[in-house]
Amino acid sequence: MKLGVDIKWMVGNYRGMGRFARQLVAPVSNEVVALAPRGLSTTDWPCVSRGRGFFPWWEQVELPRLCRSERLDFLLCPYNSGPLTDVGSTRVIAVIHDLIYLQPWSVLPPSISAYQTLGRLYRRQVVPAFARRADTILTVSHFTKGELVHRLGLAEDDVYVIPNAIADNWFEPPLPLQHRKPYLFTVAGEPPSKNVRGLLQGFAAAVPALGPEAHLKIAGVKPAYHAAFMRLASTLGVADRVQLLGYVSVEELRQHYREARVFVFASLFEGFGIPLLEAMASGTPVACSNTTSMPEVVGDCGLMFDPRSTEDMAHKLCLAWEDTPERAARSLAAVERARGFSETAVSQQMAAFWKGMA
């Protein structure tokens, strides 16, 4: 098998989709040919670097050219979308993490980031047609599989589900409550789907009950957008209790999870929700939205709220903050549930997937 893999977002400071792609190809690493635009390369696999990197051009023109010139048996497209143009005899494997970008503008407004809004427009046009023409579809949750079947008309048997996974070394003995610090932690971003505005409102409503030391740390929002969210925090009277961290290293991220008193995830839409796993594996109590894929990940190991209800969110944050036997029991159960999503556990599903492709 000669497997071409688009590595555009699998090198450098890669994030969730890049991590999943690297885990996915690990069982067949010896058969991978990395495909990258000119100027981007890797030493992890044999690499062909050719063509312009402007994303629509790379995906719709350069990747099909490489499929034909390299005579690939398979092309793995790990980032939700892929080529609609002729790829010759190459079979296309599409990884579709979510369909968030298909939400109506009235439900999910444009992002304050013009780049993200343009990306959403591109995917709205490309993904439905790409999903229908791909030879194999893989997704990360049963929720997203349902979306693909019901919204795009795909056959259930044509969609494989392999969940996201976290590294085995996330599972260290959790810090006891008395060694944790008085803050809630979240990993979010500036897109409206991440609901940072709603989180700030819920936190502000909970502050009187949480106490004078409680504060909120938000990782993942790009520095260019900090001012907009801090203005809202100021309007809500909690600017001195909110810290926007921007990008953090893996080591810093793990420390924040382990030291937080509560992890909160107020997202409106998720195809999976990797931060939930990271918090669960860290033994940190979870309060999260009750929408899309999140109940599938958390099960009954966290407290869930309506992310559009300030009152419900504030109430669940306060319950998660309290030192109770129920809180401790949920945290222990969450660690065990997260073990089912470890790399060791999920790698077996990935190996079975490739065996079926052979």
Buried (B, 14 or more C-beta within 10 A) or exposed (E): EEBBBBBBBBBEEBEBBBBBBBBBBBBBEEBBBBBBBEEBBBEBBEBBBBBEBEBEEBBBBBBBBBBEEBEBBBBBBBBBBBBBEEBEEBBBBBBBBBBBBBBEEEEBEBBBBEEBBBBBEBBEEBBBEBBEEBBBBBBBBEBBBBBBBEEBEBEEEEBBBBBBBBBEEBBEEBBEEEEBBBBBBBBBBBBBBBBBBBBBBBBBBBBEBBEEEBBBBBBBBBEEBBEEBBEBBEEBEBBEBBBBBEEBEEEEBBEBBBBBBBBBBBBBBBBBBBBBBBBBBBBBBBBBBBBBBBBBBBEEBBBBBBBEBBEBBBBBBBBBBEEEEEBBEBBEBBBEBBBEBBBEBBBEBBEEBBEEBE
